[in-house]
Amino acid sequence: MTIDMWLRIGAIGLPLIGVLIIWRWRDKFLHVQRWLVVLIFGIVGLVALTLFLLNRHYACILLTGRQNCLFDGLATLSLFLLNLVLARASVVLRGENKGYDYILMLLLSSAWAGMGLAENLLVLLIFLYLFFFVLNRWFKRKGFRGGFLKLRDDYEDDQK
């Protein structure tokens, strides 16, 4: 396996490992959890930037034809920016259940990396589903009553 593949696996897998660690610790070591999450976001952001520079996406991002790598370049740059924003948000995060918010942020980073760096349709679909799951949980946590992953119940039909 090439270094490119190892970097892709690291960008996808490192937040998942962080999720397992945060989930295992639960409400213990809250100060350490925060800095662990920031460290993971920093490492994944650097991995995304390394992938952008290593694969020379900056050189072919504006080309057309067979050498077009616009999607790969935007995926790595957006992964870098997302991890930068999530690291900032995790530093200033206030509230009661911070561990749950950390888990959602790490899952969001992993889902974004999986969608952008996937070279396989099945992996893309799995991480696309994870992305929508995280958005659904986040909206429910913030009090949004609707749902875009909600199945309609047949027993709620009007009998008109």
N, C-alpha and C positions, 0 to 999 in steps of 0.2 A: 504494500500500500504506500502511496505517495504521501508527502508531507501535507499536500492539499486535502487529502481525504482525512488525515488525522486532525487537521484544524477544523474541518467541517464536523467531525464527530465530537470534538471538544466543544465547539460552539453550541451544539445541540445537547450534549450529554452533561456538561458541567452544571447548567441550571437545574437539571433533573436531579443530580446528586445533591445539590444545595437544597432542593425541595425535600428530599429524604432526610437530610440532616436537620432542617428546621422542623419538620414534622415530628421527628424523633425527640427533639428537645422540648417541644411544645412551649410552655411558658417559662422555662428556665433560661438563664443566660441571655436575657433580652438585649443587653448591650453588646454581647459577643455576636448575637444573631444579626444585629444591624450591620456590624462591620464585616461579617462573613458575606452578607448579601451584597454589600458595596464592593467587596473584593471580587466576588464572582462576576458582578456586572462589569467591573473594570477589566478583568481578564477576558471575558467574552467580547467586550468592545475592542480590546487590542487584537484579539484573534480575527475579528471582522475586518479591522483595518489592515492587518497582515494579509488576509485573503485578498483584499482589494489591491494591495501593492504587489503581492507575490504573483497573482494571475494577470497582472498588467491590465486591469479593467480600466484604469485611467487612460490608457493609450487607445483602446478600441471602443470606448463608450459612445463615441459619436460616429463611428463607421457604420456603413450599411452593408448588406449582403451576408456572405457566409461568416465573416469575422465579427458580426454584431454580437456584443456582449452587454447590451444595455440592461437587460433584466438582471444578470449576475452582478453587474456593477451597482445598480440601484439596491439590490438585495443586501449586499455587504455594507454599503453606506448607510442604508436605513437601519440595519442591525446595529451598527456602531452608534448612530444617533439615538435609537431606542434605548440602548443600554446606558448611554450617557444620561438621558432623561430619567430612566428608572433608578439609576444610582443616586441622582439628586433627590428624587422623590422618597427614596428609602431613608436618606439621611434626615430629612425634615418630617418624616411620618410621625404623626401623633395619633393617639387613640388607645382603645382598650386592647383589642385583639390584633396586635401588630403581626404576630406570627402568621395568621391567616392571610393578611395583606402581603407579607413577604412571599408566601407560597404562591399567591396569585401572580405577583410580579415576576417571579422566577419562571412560572409556567408560561406566562406571556412571552418572555424572552426566548424560552426554548421553542415555543410554537412558532414565533416569528423566524427564528433561525431555521427551523425545520421546513417551513414553507419556502423560504428564500433560497436555501442552500441545497434543497432536495434535488437529486438527479433521477428520482424514481417516482412514478405516479402514485404508487401506494403510500410511500412515505409522505408525499405532498398531501394526500387526502387525510391521512391520520393526523398530521399536524394542523391541517385546516380545521378538522373537527375539534382538536384541542384548543385552537385559537377561539373558535366560537363558544366552546364550553367555558373558557376563562372569561370571555366578555359577558356571557350570560350570568355567571356567578358574581362578577363585579357589579353588573347592573342590579341584580337582586340585592346585593349587599348595600348598595346606595339607595335602595328603596324604590327602584323602578318596578312597576307592577306588571307590565306587559312581558311578553317573552317571544323570542324568535325561534327557540328550540322547543316550544311547548306543543304537544300534540293535542288536538281537539278531542274532547270527550263526547262520544255519541249520546250519552244520557243527558247532556245539557241542551239538546235541541228544543226549539219551540214546537209546540203541537198545534200549529195554526192550520 
